[in-house]
Amino acid sequence: MAEENYELEDETLSEPFDFEDEFDRLRQKTARTSAVYDEMELEEELEMEENRSFFGRISAGQRLILLLLLLVDIVVIAVGFMAIFNVI
Protein backbone atom coordinates (compact mmCIF):
# COMPACT_ATOMS: atom_id res chain seq x y z
CA MET A 1 0.00 0.00 0.00
CA ALA A 2 2.78 2.40 0.81
CA GLU A 3 4.28 1.82 -2.60
CA GLU A 4 0.99 2.66 -4.29
CA ASN A 5 0.76 5.96 -2.42
CA TYR A 6 4.34 6.72 -3.39
CA GLU A 7 3.55 6.13 -7.03
CA LEU A 8 0.58 8.49 -6.86
CA GLU A 9 2.79 11.20 -5.37
CA ASP A 10 5.23 10.78 -8.25
CA GLU A 11 2.43 11.17 -10.77
CA THR A 12 1.18 14.38 -9.18
CA LEU A 13 4.67 15.84 -9.07
CA SER A 14 5.34 15.04 -12.72
CA GLU A 15 2.25 16.99 -13.86
CA PRO A 16 2.62 20.75 -14.21
CA PHE A 17 1.12 22.71 -11.32
CA ASP A 18 -1.94 24.73 -12.33
CA PHE A 19 -2.11 27.92 -10.28
CA GLU A 20 -5.57 28.84 -11.59
CA ASP A 21 -7.09 25.61 -10.26
CA GLU A 22 -5.43 26.17 -6.92
CA PHE A 23 -6.70 29.74 -6.89
CA ASP A 24 -10.24 28.53 -7.70
CA ARG A 25 -10.09 25.98 -4.88
CA LEU A 26 -8.90 28.65 -2.46
CA ARG A 27 -11.67 31.02 -3.57
CA GLN A 28 -14.31 28.30 -3.08
CA LYS A 29 -12.94 27.51 0.36
CA THR A 30 -13.05 31.19 1.29
CA ALA A 31 -16.63 31.47 0.04
CA ARG A 32 -17.66 28.48 2.14
CA THR A 33 -15.92 29.93 5.18
CA SER A 34 -17.61 33.31 4.76
CA ALA A 35 -20.99 31.58 4.33
CA VAL A 36 -20.43 29.77 7.63
CA TYR A 37 -19.60 33.04 9.37
CA ASP A 38 -22.71 34.67 7.87
CA GLU A 39 -24.85 31.83 9.23
CA MET A 40 -23.25 32.18 12.66
CA GLU A 41 -23.94 35.93 12.70
CA LEU A 42 -27.56 35.30 11.69
CA GLU A 43 -27.96 32.81 14.54
CA GLU A 44 -26.47 35.32 17.00
CA GLU A 45 -28.88 38.02 15.79
CA LEU A 46 -31.83 35.65 16.23
CA GLU A 47 -30.68 34.80 19.75
CA MET A 48 -30.37 38.49 20.58
CA GLU A 49 -33.84 39.09 19.14
CA GLU A 50 -35.26 36.33 21.33
CA ASN A 51 -33.63 37.84 24.42
CA ARG A 52 -35.13 41.30 23.88
CA SER A 53 -37.87 42.55 26.18
CA PHE A 54 -41.55 42.31 25.35
CA PHE A 55 -41.74 45.91 24.17
CA GLY A 56 -38.69 45.43 21.96
CA ARG A 57 -40.47 42.71 20.01
CA ILE A 58 -43.69 44.57 19.18
CA SER A 59 -44.07 47.16 16.46
CA ALA A 60 -44.66 50.88 16.93
CA GLY A 61 -48.34 50.58 15.98
CA GLN A 62 -48.87 47.84 18.55
CA ARG A 63 -47.17 50.00 21.20
CA LEU A 64 -49.53 52.89 20.34
CA ILE A 65 -52.59 50.65 20.75
CA LEU A 66 -51.29 49.38 24.11
CA LEU A 67 -50.73 52.96 25.25
CA LEU A 68 -54.27 53.94 24.25
CA LEU A 69 -55.71 50.92 26.07
CA LEU A 70 -53.71 51.84 29.17
CA LEU A 71 -55.00 55.41 28.99
CA VAL A 72 -58.61 54.21 28.66
CA ASP A 73 -58.06 51.86 31.59
CA ILE A 74 -56.78 54.72 33.79
CA VAL A 75 -59.74 56.92 32.83
CA VAL A 76 -62.26 54.14 33.61
CA ILE A 77 -60.64 53.47 37.00
CA ALA A 78 -60.66 57.21 37.83
CA VAL A 79 -64.35 57.52 36.88
CA GLY A 80 -65.10 54.42 38.98
CA PHE A 81 -63.43 55.92 42.04
CA MET A 82 -65.25 59.20 41.53
CA ALA A 83 -68.56 57.34 41.26
CA ILE A 84 -67.86 55.31 44.42
CA PHE A 85 -66.94 58.40 46.47
CA ASN A 86 -69.85 60.48 45.05
CA VAL A 87 -67.61 63.08 43.41
CA ILE A 88 -69.62 62.87 40.19
C-alpha positions, 0 to 999 in steps of 0.5 A: 500500500505504501508503494501505491501511495508513493507512485501516486505522489510521483504522478502528481509531481510530474504533472505541471502545477496549475495555479488557476485551479489552486486559486479557484479551490482557495476562492471556493474555500473562502466562500464556504468559510464566509458563508459559515460566518454569515450563518453564525452571525444570523444565529447570534442576531436571532438569539439576541432578538429572542432575548429582547424585552416584550416591548422590543419585540412589538411594532410601533403601531402595537405600542400605540394601541397598548398605550391607548388601552392603558390610557382608557383603563386609567380613565375608567378606573378614575371615573369608577373611584369618583362614582364610588366616592360620590364626586360625580 
